[in-house]
Amino acid sequence: MSNSRKVVKLFYDVISPYSWLAFEVLCRYRNVWNIDLKFKPALLGGVFRGSGNQEPRFVQNKFSYLIADLKQMSEFFGVPLNPYLPGEKGTLNVMRFVTAVAEKEKERGVLVERVSRELWKNIWSTHRGVTHPALLTEAGLRAGLSASEVEELLILSKSQQIKDKLKSVTQEALDYQSFGLPLIVCHVNGKAEVFFGSDRFELMAHRIGEKWVGPHPVKT
Ligand SMILES: N[C@@H](CCC(=O)N[C@@H](CS)C(=O)NCC(=O)O)C(=O)O
């Protein structure tokens, strides 16, 4: 294996609980595996529309299975999500906000990580929701942004630049033939390898020449 770090892109939407699981595991492994983790905020609704897929909630048996599965995965992965049917009617404004944070800090990825986590908590831990601007502000403050920074990001999130950026990242996921999220794309020797879900890490690790030791790796 070469010493150069492998680029791993995580396409996610905070409406997706499985994306949260994948996000936390990759955040843990980025200090263990020789990877360069890139956050790619995308729109799950756009991925469903663009691929012709539909939300899992429309198939009752699938939905019931997902609730039970998420309870087990939450405990196994150590991510505090309480599965339920969220009332959110789409996360367009939310993911534009996350995109604005990601664009503002460019390569660093520190704030986008914190903001995304706070938004996931709002939907999936405390069930407070996220789409109302006041809830976005509150999550931004909890993530360590100042009130004026949040205000600036909310304005930026409505700009054409950010709308186009979210569209292009969602299209990038579709170009990798995504039909849902999370989508993890690893670049190995210049070739993209694509994995759907938070349950493909063993295979992914094998493909990038790393070792999967479960969802709680020991930090080095
Ligand atoms: N088996 C995957 C399931 C991931 C999943 O169900 N993702 C949802 C969004 S939270 C999705 O996009 N589903 C589309 C589909 O299953 O067709 C995992 O464990 O992560």
Ligand as a Chemical Component Dictionary entry (heavy atoms), coordinates in Angstrom:
data_LIG
# 
_chem_comp.id                   LIG 
_chem_comp.type                 NON-POLYMER 
_chem_comp.pdbx_formal_charge   0 
_chem_comp.three_letter_code    LIG 
# 
loop_
_chem_comp_atom.comp_id 
_chem_comp_atom.atom_id 
_chem_comp_atom.alt_atom_id 
_chem_comp_atom.type_symbol 
_chem_comp_atom.charge 
_chem_comp_atom.model_Cartn_x 
_chem_comp_atom.model_Cartn_y 
_chem_comp_atom.model_Cartn_z 
_chem_comp_atom.pdbx_ordinal 
LIG N1  N1  N 0 -28.385 -0.903 4.785  1  
LIG C1  C1  C 0 -28.109 0.507  4.816  2  
LIG C2  C2  C 0 -29.441 1.238  4.690  3  
LIG C3  C3  C 0 -29.278 2.721  4.420  4  
LIG C4  C4  C 0 -30.628 3.365  4.178  5  
LIG O1  O1  O 0 -31.669 2.732  4.327  6  
LIG N2  N2  N 0 -30.616 4.647  3.811  7  
LIG C5  C5  C 0 -31.859 5.328  3.482  8  
LIG C6  C6  C 0 -31.821 6.761  3.942  9  
LIG S1  S1  S 0 -31.661 6.828  5.732  10 
LIG C7  C7  C 0 -32.001 5.287  1.977  11 
LIG O2  O2  O 0 -31.458 6.118  1.289  12 
LIG N3  N3  N 0 -32.707 4.285  1.489  13 
LIG C8  C8  C 0 -32.908 4.080  0.082  14 
LIG C9  C9  C 0 -33.123 2.616  -0.219 15 
LIG O3  O3  O 0 -32.893 1.770  0.657  16 
LIG O4  O4  O 0 -33.515 2.319  -1.349 17 
LIG C10 C10 C 0 -27.394 0.847  6.126  18 
LIG O5  O5  O 0 -27.343 -0.003 7.027  19 
LIG O6  O6  O 0 -26.846 1.939  6.255  20 
# 
loop_
_chem_comp_bond.comp_id 
_chem_comp_bond.atom_id_1 
_chem_comp_bond.atom_id_2 
_chem_comp_bond.value_order 
_chem_comp_bond.pdbx_ordinal 
LIG N1  C1  SING 1  
LIG C1  C2  SING 2  
LIG C1  C10 SING 3  
LIG C2  C3  SING 4  
LIG C3  C4  SING 5  
LIG C4  O1  DOUB 6  
LIG C4  N2  SING 7  
LIG N2  C5  SING 8  
LIG C5  C6  SING 9  
LIG C5  C7  SING 10 
LIG C6  S1  SING 11 
LIG C7  O2  DOUB 12 
LIG C7  N3  SING 13 
LIG N3  C8  SING 14 
LIG C8  C9  SING 15 
LIG C9  O3  DOUB 16 
LIG C9  O4  SING 17 
LIG C10 O5  DOUB 18 
LIG C10 O6  SING 19 
# 
